Amino acid sequence: MGVFVFLPLVLPLTAWPIARLAEHHLHPRIATRLLTGVAGVMALCSTVCLGLLMVVGTAQLPGNPLPDGWSDPEVRAAVPYDEVAGKAAIPALIAVAVVCGRTLWRHGRVRRRAHRALAGLPDTEVAVLLDDVPYAYALPGGTRDRIVVTTALLLGLQSAERRALFAHERAHLAARHHRFLLVAQLAARANPFLRPLRTAVTYTTERWADEDAARVIGDRRTVAHAIGKAALVSRGTPIPTLAGLASPGPVPRRVAALLGPAPAPRSWPSVFTAVGVAAWTAAAGTAVSALSSANSAVTMALILHAATPL
């Protein structure tokens, strides 16, 4: 194991360049999938390594509940350990479990509450709420995926802009953007070094829906106007893992992107570009993180299994 067990804890730093460059130089669909995949794998690997540090570091301490054979001198010599790191891993793992559990609970609570609020309305794709507060968001799950919008927001948009609003929300639902957002949110909770990726995924999912809406409507300027108007009056979405037209974020950049040409749907950036180097660096960091955590886990399992009495 050795130093390799610590690598997944810091390798998320290799993804910072692609988090900054992907949203500018990659198609939003590709950027979202890349960033979410990198964040999810790195978060899982760092959590696994925290668990390994805890087990190996505390197996040598008197009074631990692990089998006595795990603290034999031969095991201590074969498996490098650090009691300080092992003790520190315990509150770190507890913190990861608490914040990730709280995120999942809050996500589920808000979705259940939103579905209950729509119980008395017709079971249609679009649910219009009589509310003076302007907002709109895509609500997945339940008996069907639905678009929730208030009368206050609809009154503030023209007919073409309303079509852009509905196309944007349908794009969120069709691409299951709430899953990407939830994975990125959990990853950032598990490892703070992954927060730039969460911020980038929040932006790229909105840009993905923007581009899909512009393609459906056939007018990029109309979608840009709808986003700008909604952002001026809307309070966004009730939780970061629910996507909406005016979600918090760099709205001026989204509008500027829509006023420019559509991004090229290139599958993977060239290695001879800055974004290509950043993407390959993030991919390499993710691969090393996965290999390091897998190697450490297998090594610990083999040694400690051999030291465990039958």
C-alpha positions as CSV (number, residue, x, y, z in Angstrom):
1,M,0.0,0.0,0.0
2,G,2.4,2.7,1.2
3,V,2.0,6.1,-0.2
4,F,-0.3,4.9,-2.9
5,V,-3.2,4.8,-0.5
6,F,-2.9,8.6,-0.1
7,L,-2.9,9.4,-3.8
8,P,-6.7,9.3,-4.4
9,L,-7.1,11.9,-1.7
10,V,-5.2,14.5,-3.7
11,L,-5.5,13.4,-7.3
12,P,-8.7,15.4,-7.8
13,L,-6.4,18.3,-8.1
14,T,-5.4,17.0,-11.6
15,A,-9.0,17.7,-12.7
16,W,-9.1,21.4,-11.9
17,P,-7.8,22.5,-15.3
18,I,-10.4,20.5,-17.2
19,A,-13.1,21.9,-14.9
20,R,-12.1,25.4,-16.0
21,L,-11.6,24.6,-19.7
22,A,-14.3,22.1,-20.5
23,E,-17.2,24.6,-20.1
24,H,-15.6,26.9,-22.6
25,H,-14.1,24.5,-25.2
26,L,-16.2,21.3,-25.2
27,H,-19.7,20.7,-26.2
28,P,-21.8,20.9,-23.0
29,R,-23.0,17.3,-23.4
30,I,-19.5,16.0,-23.6
31,A,-18.3,18.2,-20.8
32,T,-21.1,17.2,-18.5
33,R,-20.4,13.5,-19.0
34,L,-16.7,13.8,-18.7
35,L,-16.7,16.0,-15.6
36,T,-19.4,13.9,-13.8
37,G,-17.5,10.6,-14.6
38,V,-14.2,12.0,-13.3
39,A,-15.9,13.4,-10.2
40,G,-17.8,10.2,-9.4
41,V,-14.8,7.9,-9.8
42,M,-12.4,10.1,-7.9
43,A,-14.9,10.6,-5.0
44,L,-15.4,6.9,-4.7
45,C,-11.7,6.2,-4.8
46,S,-10.9,8.8,-2.1
47,T,-13.7,7.4,0.1
48,V,-12.3,3.9,-0.3
49,C,-8.9,5.0,0.7
50,L,-10.2,6.8,3.8
51,G,-11.6,3.5,4.8
52,L,-8.4,1.7,4.2
53,L,-6.4,4.2,6.2
54,M,-8.9,3.8,9.1
55,V,-8.7,0.0,9.1
56,V,-5.0,-0.3,8.7
57,G,-4.1,2.6,11.0
58,T,-6.5,1.5,13.9
59,A,-5.8,-2.2,13.6
60,Q,-2.7,-1.7,15.6
61,L,-4.4,0.1,18.5
62,P,-5.3,-1.8,21.7
63,G,-9.0,-2.3,22.3
64,N,-10.0,-2.1,18.6
65,P,-12.8,-4.5,17.6
66,L,-10.8,-6.1,14.7
67,P,-9.4,-9.6,14.9
68,D,-6.3,-9.9,17.0
69,G,-4.4,-11.4,14.1
70,W,-4.6,-8.0,12.3
71,S,-2.3,-6.5,14.8
72,D,0.4,-9.1,14.7
73,P,4.0,-7.9,14.2
74,E,4.1,-9.7,10.8
75,V,1.1,-7.7,9.6
76,R,2.5,-4.5,10.9
77,A,5.7,-5.1,8.9
78,A,3.8,-6.1,5.7
79,V,1.2,-3.3,5.7
80,P,2.6,0.2,6.2
81,Y,0.4,2.1,8.5
82,D,0.1,5.5,10.2
83,E,-1.8,5.7,13.5
84,V,-2.3,9.5,13.1
85,A,-3.7,9.1,9.6
86,G,-5.8,6.1,10.8
87,K,-7.3,8.1,13.6
88,A,-7.9,11.2,11.4
89,A,-9.7,9.0,8.9
90,I,-12.4,8.1,11.4
91,P,-14.0,11.5,11.7
92,A,-13.3,12.2,8.0
93,L,-15.3,9.1,7.1
94,I,-18.1,10.0,9.5
95,A,-18.2,13.5,8.0
96,V,-18.4,12.1,4.5
97,A,-21.2,9.8,5.5
98,V,-23.1,12.5,7.2
99,V,-22.9,15.2,4.5
100,C,-23.6,12.7,1.7
101,G,-26.5,11.2,3.6
102,R,-27.9,14.7,4.3
103,T,-27.6,15.6,0.6
104,L,-29.5,12.5,-0.4
105,W,-32.1,13.0,2.2
106,R,-32.6,16.6,1.3
107,H,-32.8,15.7,-2.4
108,G,-35.5,13.1,-1.7
109,R,-37.4,15.3,0.7
110,V,-37.6,18.2,-1.8
111,R,-38.7,15.9,-4.6
112,R,-41.4,14.3,-2.4
113,R,-42.6,17.7,-1.3
114,A,-42.8,19.0,-4.8
115,H,-44.8,15.9,-6.0
116,R,-47.2,16.3,-3.1
117,A,-47.7,20.0,-4.0
118,L,-48.9,18.8,-7.4
119,A,-51.2,16.2,-6.2
120,G,-54.4,18.2,-6.8
121,L,-53.4,19.3,-10.3
122,P,-54.2,17.5,-13.6
123,D,-51.7,14.8,-14.5
124,T,-50.2,16.7,-17.4
125,E,-46.6,17.3,-18.5
126,V,-46.7,20.9,-17.5
127,A,-47.9,21.9,-14.0
128,V,-48.8,25.5,-13.7
129,L,-48.9,26.9,-10.1
130,L,-50.8,30.0,-9.1
131,D,-47.9,31.8,-7.5
132,D,-46.7,35.3,-7.4
133,V,-43.1,34.0,-7.1
134,P,-41.6,33.4,-10.6
135,Y,-39.7,30.1,-11.0
136,A,-39.6,27.0,-13.1
137,Y,-37.9,23.6,-12.8
138,A,-37.9,20.1,-14.1
139,L,-39.3,17.6,-11.7
140,P,-38.3,13.9,-12.5
141,G,-39.9,10.8,-11.0
142,G,-43.4,10.1,-9.6
143,T,-45.9,8.8,-12.1
144,R,-44.3,10.9,-14.8
145,D,-41.7,13.6,-15.3
146,R,-43.2,17.0,-15.1
147,I,-42.3,20.7,-15.7
148,V,-43.3,23.0,-12.9
149,V,-43.8,26.7,-13.7
150,T,-45.6,29.5,-11.9
151,T,-48.0,31.9,-13.5
152,A,-45.8,34.8,-12.4
153,L,-42.9,33.5,-14.7
154,L,-45.2,32.7,-17.6
155,L,-46.7,36.2,-17.5
156,G,-43.2,37.7,-17.7
157,L,-42.3,35.8,-20.9
158,Q,-43.6,36.2,-24.5
159,S,-45.0,33.3,-26.4
160,A,-41.8,32.3,-28.2
161,E,-39.9,32.6,-24.9
162,R,-42.4,30.3,-23.2
163,R,-41.7,27.7,-25.9
164,A,-38.0,28.1,-25.2
165,L,-38.7,27.6,-21.5
166,F,-40.6,24.4,-22.0
167,A,-37.9,23.1,-24.5
168,H,-35.2,23.8,-22.0
169,E,-37.0,22.0,-19.2
170,R,-37.8,19.0,-21.5
171,A,-34.1,18.8,-22.3
172,H,-33.3,18.5,-18.6
173,L,-35.8,15.7,-18.2
174,A,-34.8,13.8,-21.4
175,A,-31.1,13.8,-20.6
176,R,-31.7,13.0,-16.8
177,H,-29.6,16.0,-15.8
178,H,-30.7,15.6,-12.2
179,R,-28.5,12.5,-12.0
180,F,-25.4,14.3,-13.2
181,L,-26.1,17.1,-10.7
182,L,-26.6,14.7,-7.8
183,V,-23.4,12.7,-8.6
184,A,-21.4,15.9,-8.8
185,Q,-23.0,17.2,-5.6
186,L,-22.2,14.0,-3.7
187,A,-18.6,13.9,-5.1
188,A,-18.0,17.4,-3.8
189,R,-19.3,16.4,-0.4
190,A,-17.0,13.4,-0.3
191,N,-13.9,15.2,-1.4
192,P,-13.7,19.1,-1.2
193,F,-11.1,19.1,-3.9
194,L,-13.9,18.1,-6.3
195,R,-15.9,21.3,-5.8
196,P,-14.7,23.0,-9.0
197,L,-16.1,20.0,-10.9
198,R,-19.5,20.4,-9.2
199,T,-19.6,24.0,-10.2
200,A,-18.6,23.2,-13.7
201,V,-21.3,20.4,-14.0
202,T,-24.0,22.8,-12.8
203,Y,-23.0,25.2,-15.6
204,T,-22.6,22.6,-18.4
205,T,-25.9,20.9,-17.7
206,E,-27.6,24.3,-18.1
207,R,-25.7,24.9,-21.3
208,W,-26.6,21.4,-22.6
209,A,-30.3,22.2,-22.0
210,D,-29.8,25.7,-23.6
211,E,-28.3,24.2,-26.8
212,D,-31.1,21.5,-27.0
213,A,-33.7,24.2,-26.6
214,A,-32.1,26.4,-29.2
215,R,-32.0,23.4,-31.6
216,V,-35.7,22.6,-31.0
217,I,-36.9,26.2,-31.2
218,G,-34.6,27.1,-34.1
219,D,-33.7,30.5,-32.7
220,R,-30.8,30.9,-30.3
221,R,-31.6,34.5,-29.6
222,T,-35.1,33.7,-28.3
223,V,-33.6,31.2,-25.9
224,A,-31.1,33.7,-24.8
225,H,-33.8,36.3,-24.2
226,A,-35.9,33.8,-22.2
227,I,-32.9,32.9,-20.0
228,G,-32.1,36.6,-19.4
229,K,-35.7,37.5,-18.5
230,A,-36.1,34.5,-16.2
231,A,-32.9,35.2,-14.4
232,L,-33.9,38.7,-13.6
233,V,-37.1,37.7,-11.8
234,S,-36.6,34.1,-10.8
235,R,-35.3,32.7,-7.5
236,G,-33.9,29.6,-9.2
237,T,-34.6,26.0,-8.1
238,P,-35.4,24.7,-4.6
239,I,-32.3,22.4,-4.5
240,P,-29.1,22.3,-6.6
241,T,-29.9,18.8,-8.0
242,L,-33.1,20.0,-9.6
243,A,-32.4,21.8,-12.9
244,G,-34.3,24.9,-14.1
245,L,-34.1,27.6,-16.7
246,A,-32.8,30.3,-14.3
247,S,-30.7,28.1,-12.0
248,P,-28.1,30.1,-10.0
249,G,-24.9,30.5,-12.0
250,P,-23.1,32.6,-14.7
251,V,-26.3,33.5,-16.6
252,P,-24.4,36.2,-18.7
253,R,-22.0,33.6,-19.9
254,R,-24.9,31.4,-21.0
255,V,-26.6,34.2,-22.8
256,A,-23.3,35.2,-24.5
257,A,-22.8,31.6,-25.6
258,L,-26.3,31.4,-27.1
259,L,-25.7,34.7,-29.0
260,G,-22.6,33.1,-30.6
261,P,-22.4,30.1,-32.9
262,A,-23.4,26.6,-31.8
263,P,-20.6,24.5,-30.3
264,A,-19.1,21.8,-32.5
265,P,-20.2,18.3,-31.3
266,R,-16.6,17.0,-31.3
267,S,-16.3,13.7,-29.4
268,W,-12.9,14.3,-27.8
269,P,-10.5,17.3,-27.9
270,S,-7.2,17.0,-29.7
271,V,-4.2,16.4,-27.4
272,F,-2.4,19.3,-29.1
273,T,-4.8,21.8,-27.5
274,A,-5.0,23.2,-23.9
275,V,-8.3,21.5,-23.3
276,G,-7.0,18.3,-24.7
277,V,-4.0,18.3,-22.4
278,A,-6.3,19.1,-19.5
279,A,-8.8,16.3,-20.4
280,W,-6.0,13.7,-20.7
281,T,-4.5,14.9,-17.4
282,A,-7.9,14.4,-15.7
283,A,-8.3,11.0,-17.3
284,A,-4.9,9.9,-16.2
285,G,-5.5,11.2,-12.7
286,T,-8.7,9.3,-12.6
287,A,-7.1,6.1,-13.8
288,V,-4.2,6.4,-11.3
289,S,-6.7,7.1,-8.6
290,A,-8.7,4.0,-9.5
291,L,-5.6,1.8,-9.8
292,S,-4.2,3.1,-6.5
293,S,-7.3,2.4,-4.5
294,A,-7.8,-1.0,-6.1
295,N,-4.2,-2.0,-5.5
296,S,-4.4,-0.8,-1.9
297,A,-7.7,-2.6,-1.3
298,V,-6.6,-5.9,-2.8
299,T,-3.2,-5.8,-0.9
300,M,-4.9,-5.1,2.4
301,A,-7.6,-7.8,1.8
302,L,-5.0,-10.5,1.0
303,I,-2.7,-9.7,3.9
304,L,-5.4,-9.3,6.5
305,H,-7.3,-12.3,5.3
306,A,-4.1,-14.4,5.7
307,A,-3.7,-13.0,9.2
308,T,-7.3,-13.7,10.3
309,P,-7.8,-17.0,12.2
310,L,-10.3,-19.4,10.8
